[in-house]
Amino acid sequence: MIKNILVPVDFSKPAENALKVAVQLAKKNDAKITVLHVIELAESLFGTEQFNVDDEQILFFMKVAKKKFDKFLQKDYLEGVDFIDVVDVGPASYVISENIEKQNADLVLMGSTGASGLQEVLIGSNTEKIVRRSEVPVLVVKKEMKEFAIKNVIFASNFEMESIEAFKKAKVFADSFDAKMELLYVNLPGNQFYSTEEIREQMRSFLNEVQVPFSRDHIIIHNDYTIELGVLNAAKDAKSDLIAMPTHGRRGLSHFFNGSIGEDVVNHSTLPVITFKI
């Protein structure tokens, strides 16, 4: 159940898109929103004797940001919503991670790009940092969604037992919208290729473990050259409204999404993407 939503904003249109979705989810779940603006400083500045977070210049930037923040939050769609605003200072990924715990957030909701802060948060190494550090789901919104109506969710995984908890959380999220959830396995050429029957057996064992009936109607086995392409193409073919993926804390993303694959899916998908920590 979603009760506390954290929305990092940089005053850009994508950030506002994320905030609008957060408002819809908050109303649906009777949840509180924490709207966070980060005055980003290099990570190397922290922990040095010369740097003082209470420095007059930093306080000046915080006052300017707070004034801009107050104006940004004067939105009609926020009326009747329980929210607080927070201005913090530091490396963006670190501050966001810190506020997830501080605000007791159970969902982080982010726009896909932004003029400053969020562009760095969601492109490059900071994406993986947020996903790796976040113990709670991260939902990335790609465009303005006047109605966040989810009818078809595609859950991409290798269906190993380490992904069970991620699957359970994804199913709860899908069920809250009464959405159909399809399970996707991306089959690759070469030594990573498995027969259809081998994959079905893997998925059958996985579903038995979570006590969900195996149904071929909800199973997608997609052949492609890379996992990223497979996820994006399968989601398009299935007319999905949302891509859900498990993530791995030790390496940022499960080995099914090794390297920058998860980041590429987030950056290149036109659909919202939600990640769940393994």
N, C-alpha and C positions, 0 to 999 in steps of 0.2 A: 504494500500500500504506500503510495507516494504522499508524504506529509510535509517535506521540506525540499524545495527546489532552489538550486543555486544557479544564477544566470550571470556570467561575466559579460560586461558590456564595454564598448569603446565609443559609444555614441553614434555608431555607423548604422546604416540600413540593415545589414545582416544581423547585427546585434539586436536591433529592434524586432526583426523577424523572429528571433529566438525568444525574446521577451513576450511577444504576442502568443506564441505557442505555450510558453510557461503559464501565462494567464489562463489559457483554456484548460490546461492540465490542473492548475490550482483550483479552478472553479469545479471541475469534474471530481476532484479528490478532496475538496475542502482543505487544501494545503496552503502553506505559507511560502512566499518567495523571498529569497535574499538576492538583491540586485547588486553585483559587485563591480566596481571599477578599480583597475590596478594602474597606479602610476609606476610604469615599468622602469626598473634600474637593473644594471648588469649584475649577475650573480657574483662576480668577482669583487664587487664593492662591499659585500656583506662579510662580516667577520674581520674587517681590517680596523686597525686602531684609528686611522684617519677619518673613517666614515662614521657619521652619527645620524641615525634615522630622524632625530629631532632637530636637525640642522634647519636654520631659518629658511633656506632656499626650498627645502623639502616641504616645510610647513606652508610656504607660499603656494607651491604647486598643488598641495592638497586643498587649500582654500579655493583656488581657481577651479580645480576639478569638482569640488563640492557644489560650487555655484552652477557650473555647467550641468552637473548631475541633477540638481534640483529642477532645472529647466527641462532636461531630457525626460524626467519622470512625470511631467505635467501632461499626462495622457488620459483621455476619456476612458480608454479600455482598462485602466488600472483602478477605476472607481469600484469600491466594494471588494477589492482584493486585499488580503492581509500580506503586506510586504514591508521589508526594511531595505534601506540602502546603506552600503558600506564602501568607503574609499580606503584603499590600502596601498602600501608601497613596497616594491621589491621586484624580484624576477617573477614574471607572470605565472609560469607553471607552478612555482613554489608557493606563491601567494594563493592561487586558486586551490591547490591541494590543501594548504593550511586551513582555508576557509570551509572546505568540505567538512572537515572534522569540527572546526569551531562552530559552524552553523548547524551541525548535525544534519547535513543534507543527505537525502537518499536518492537524488537525481541531479546531475549537472546537465544544463541545457545551453548549447552554444550555437551561434551563427557560424557559417562556414568560412567567411572571410571578413575583413574589416579594414578600415583605413590605417589603423595603427596596431593597437594591442592584440586584437583577435587575429589579425593576419599572421602575427608571429606565433600566437597560441596554436593556431590550427594548421599552419603550413611549416614544414620542416620538423626539427627535432622536438619542439614543444608539444606537438600532437601526441607523440608517443609517450612523452613525459606525463601528460595529463592522464592518459589512458592507463599507463603503468602504475601511477601513484594512486589513482582513484579506486577506492574500494567499492564505490557505488556506480551504477550505470551512467554512461555519458551519451546523451542524445545530441546529435549534430543535425541542425536544420539547414537546408540548402537554399530555401527561398521563402517568400512570404506565403503563409498558409492561413487564409482567413478562417478555414475550418480544418482543424487537425483531425480529420476523419480517417481512421486506419481500418481497412477492411481485409487487406491481405498482407501478411507478414511473411518474409522469407528468412529462415534461420539457417545460416551457412556454417558448417562445422565439419570436422573429420569424424565426429561421433565416437570419439574415444571417451572413456569414463571420466576423464578430467573435466569434461565440458558439461557434466550433468547439472551442476548448480546454475551455470549460465543458462542452460536450456530451461530450467524451472522458472527462473526469473523472467526470461523472455516470454514464456508461456503465460505467466501471470499478467505481464504487460499486454500481450495480445488479447487475453481473455477479458481484460478490463474494457476493451473496445468491442467485444464480441467478434473479434477478427479471426479469420481462418489463418492458420500457421502452416506453411509448407516447409519441409526440411530439404536442404540443398547439400549435396555432395558434389564437389567439382573434381572430375576425373582428368588427370593429366597424362600426356603421352610419355613414352619411355619407361624407365624403371619405377615411375610413380603411378603406372596404370594398373587398375584392378578391374576384374570382370564385373558385370552388372550383378551377378548373383553374390559375389564376394562383398560388394558394397551393401547390397540389400541385407545380407546376413549381419554385417556390422551395425547397420541401422536398426535391425530387428532386435539385436542384443541390447543396444542402447535404450530403445523404447521400452523393452521389457523391464529394464532397471528402473525407469521412471514411471512404470505402470501406465504407459500410454499405448493403446492398441496400434499395431502396425497396419498401415493402410497405404497401398500403392497410389491411391488418389492424392495423398499428401506428401509423396516422396518425389524429389527431382534429382536425377543424376545427369549432370551436364558435363559434356566433354569440351575441353577448351585448351588453349596453349598455356595460359597462366591462371592462377586462382583468382586474381583480380578481375581479369576479363570474364572468367566463368561466373563470378558472383554478379557482376554488372549485367552481363548478357542474360543470365538466367532470371534475374530480377525483372528485367525488361520484358522477357518472354512471358513471365508469369503475371505480368501486370501488378507487381507488388507495390504497396504503398510505403513499405518500410523494410530496410535491411537490418537484421540483427546478427551480431557476431560475438563469439567468446573472445576474451583477451587474456593474456598471460602476464602476470606481474614480473616474473623474472626476466623475460626478454621483451616485455612490452606487449607482445602479441603471441598467441598460441602458435606453435610451429606450423600449424595448418595455414597461418597467415604470417609466415616468417618474413624477416627483413622489413621492408617498407610496404608490404602488400596491404595491410590494414589501413595505413595512412593513405595509400593510393585510392583505396575504395572510398574512404571518407572524402578525399579531395575531388575525385572524378565522378562520383555518383551524383545524379540529379535528384535522388531520393533522400529522405532523411535516413540516417544511420544511427543505430543504437548499439553500444558495446557493453558487454557484461564481464566482470572480472572472474577469472577462474581462481 
